[in-house]
């Protein structure tokens, strides 16, 4: 059974959303503040976290940062803010998706379904681009034998690069692969995601150069596969 952790200081919204997910067959855990979020992650091992940004005391950005120190669980931010800066800040913290309030339960549930399915897909085998190893079955990546501790979104992005037949992977293709839709204002968010992934691959000079920028278009993956 899929497990979901909801964190929101709006008790009415939390109650309604929790009931909706339980009707859909989820096991739901909920918190009205972010103070015990990391402990809840360790205790319940959820498949996805839905996290409100604007909370008193410890806000959603701080909670996300704390979760990322112990887990790669997919995180969906909920917020009343609509600015590009807020979305970018969330992605920099390690969030996987971003939904603006007010939202429909149907849209939230669809996003949760997609993000859990994406995180749990496992195809046997490994992709080797020495010193990079993409462990498809384990849904992880290693450089020089050391786990990169990628988030679900970062792993999916790397897998997409590693398996693409295109010499140039455009911003639009990455955005559509990640969120299902893309508009030109999403370009910066795509750049933030790629930057996050590059930073984790920078421990070796070979992998640090595997994702190259193609000016005004997107990126190319230059890893040489070992069969």
C-alpha positions in Angstrom: 0.0 0.0 0.0 1.3 3.5 -0.9 2.3 5.6 2.1 1.9 9.4 2.1 3.1 12.0 4.6 1.1 15.3 4.5 2.6 18.4 6.3 0.4 21.5 6.5 -0.5 23.9 9.3 -4.0 24.3 7.8 -5.9 21.7 9.8 -9.1 21.8 7.7 -7.2 21.4 4.4 -5.1 18.6 6.0 -8.2 16.8 7.2 -9.9 17.0 3.8 -6.8 16.0 1.9 -6.0 13.1 4.2 -9.6 11.8 3.9 -9.4 12.0 0.1 -6.2 10.0 -0.1 -7.5 7.4 2.3 -10.5 6.9 0.1 -8.1 6.3 -2.8 -6.4 3.5 -0.8 -3.3 5.4 0.6 -2.0 5.0 4.1 -1.8 8.6 5.2 0.3 10.2 8.0 -0.1 13.9 8.7 1.7 16.6 10.7 0.5 20.2 11.4 4.1 21.5 11.6 7.5 20.6 10.2 9.2 20.2 13.6 8.9 16.4 13.6 9.2 15.8 9.8 12.5 14.1 9.8 11.5 11.8 12.6 8.3 10.9 10.7 10.3 10.1 7.6 12.5 7.7 9.5 9.5 6.1 11.3 7.0 5.8 8.4 9.3 5.6 5.3 6.6 7.3 3.1 6.5 7.0 -0.7 5.9 10.7 -1.1 5.7 13.9 1.0 3.3 16.7 0.3 4.7 19.7 2.1 3.2 23.2 2.6 5.7 26.0 2.2 4.2 28.7 4.3 4.1 27.4 7.8 4.9 29.3 11.1 8.1 28.5 12.8 9.9 26.0 10.6 8.8 26.7 7.0 8.6 24.2 4.2 11.9 25.1 2.7 13.7 24.4 6.0 11.7 21.1 6.3 12.7 20.1 2.8 16.3 20.8 3.5 16.2 18.6 6.7 14.5 15.8 4.9 17.1 15.8 2.1 19.8 15.1 4.6 18.3 11.7 5.4 16.1 10.7 2.5 15.5 11.0 -1.3 11.8 10.6 -0.9 9.8 12.5 -3.6 8.6 15.9 -2.2 5.7 18.0 -3.6 5.5 21.6 -2.4 2.2 23.3 -1.9 2.2 27.1 -1.8 0.1 30.1 -2.2 3.0 31.9 -3.9 3.1 31.9 -7.6 6.5 33.6 -8.4 9.2 31.9 -10.4 11.7 32.7 -7.6 9.7 30.6 -5.1 9.5 27.6 -7.6 13.3 27.9 -8.2 14.0 28.1 -4.4 11.9 24.9 -3.9 13.8 23.0 -6.7 17.1 24.2 -5.2 16.1 22.7 -1.9 15.4 19.4 -3.5 11.7 19.4 -4.2 10.4 17.3 -7.1 7.2 19.1 -7.9 5.4 22.4 -7.1 1.6 22.9 -6.9 0.0 26.4 -6.3 -2.9 26.8 -4.0 -5.8 26.7 -4.4 -5.7 23.4 -6.2 -8.1 20.5 -6.9 -7.7 17.3 -5.1 -7.8 15.5 -8.4 -4.7 17.3 -9.7 -2.8 16.7 -6.4 -3.7 13.0 -6.5 -2.6 12.7 -10.1 0.7 14.3 -9.4 1.3 12.1 -6.4 0.5 9.0 -8.5 2.9 10.1 -11.2 5.7 10.9 -8.8 5.4 7.6 -6.9 5.2 5.6 -10.0 8.2 7.3 -11.5 10.2 6.7 -8.3 9.3 3.0 -8.0 9.8 1.9 -11.6 12.7 -0.5 -11.7 14.1 -2.1 -14.8 16.8 -4.8 -14.3 20.3 -4.0 -15.4 22.9 -1.3 -15.2 24.1 1.4 -17.5 27.9 1.9 -17.4 29.6 5.1 -18.4 32.9 4.7 -16.5 33.3 6.0 -13.8 29.5 6.5 -13.8 27.2 3.6 -13.0 23.5 4.0 -13.4 21.9 1.1 -11.3 18.5 0.9 -13.0 17.2 -1.8 -10.7 18.3 0.0 -7.6 17.2 3.4 -8.9 20.5 5.0 -8.0 23.7 6.2 -9.5 27.3 5.8 -8.4 30.6 7.5 -9.3 33.8 5.6 -8.6 31.6 3.2 -6.7 30.2 5.9 -4.3 26.4 6.5 -4.2 25.5 10.0 -5.4 22.3 10.0 -3.2 20.2 11.4 -6.0 16.6 12.4 -5.4 14.0 10.7 -7.5 13.8 13.6 -9.8 17.6 13.8 -10.2 17.8 10.1 -10.9 15.1 10.3 -13.5 16.8 13.2 -15.2 20.2 11.3 -15.3 18.5 8.2 -16.6 16.8 10.3 -19.3 20.1 11.8 -20.4 21.8 8.4 -20.3 19.1 6.7 -22.4 18.3 9.4 -24.9 19.1 8.9 -28.5 19.1 12.6 -29.2 22.3 14.4 -29.6 20.7 17.5 -28.1 18.1 17.2 -25.3 16.1 20.4 -25.3 14.7 22.4 -22.3 11.2 21.6 -23.6 11.9 17.8 -23.7 13.2 17.9 -20.1 10.3 20.0 -18.8 7.7 17.8 -20.5 9.4 14.6 -19.1 9.5 16.1 -15.6 6.2 17.9 -15.2 4.2 16.7 -18.2 3.9 20.2 -19.6 6.4 23.0 -20.5 6.3 26.7 -21.1 9.2 29.0 -21.7 9.2 30.4 -18.1 10.1 26.8 -17.0 13.5 27.1 -18.6 15.2 28.4 -15.4 13.6 25.6 -13.4 15.1 23.1 -15.8 18.5 24.7 -15.5 18.3 24.5 -11.7 17.5 20.8 -11.9 20.4 20.1 -14.2 22.7 22.3 -12.1 21.7 20.2 -9.0 22.6 17.0 -10.8 25.9 18.3 -12.2 26.9 19.3 -8.7 26.5 15.8 -7.4 28.4 14.4 -10.4 31.3 16.8 -9.9 33.4 14.5 -7.6 35.2 13.1 -10.7 36.4 15.3 -13.5 35.1 12.9 -16.1 31.5 12.8 -14.8 31.7 16.6 -14.1 31.8 17.1 -17.9 29.3 14.5 -19.0 26.4 16.9 -19.2 27.3 19.7 -21.6 25.3 22.9 -22.3 24.1 23.4 -25.8 23.7 27.2 -26.1 20.0 28.3 -26.3 18.8 24.8 -26.9 19.4 22.5 -23.9 22.1 19.9 -23.1 23.9 16.9 -24.5 25.1 13.8 -22.6 28.7 12.9 -23.5 29.2 9.8 -21.5 30.7 6.9 -23.4 28.8 3.7 -22.6 30.7 0.5 -21.8 28.8 -2.6 -22.9 
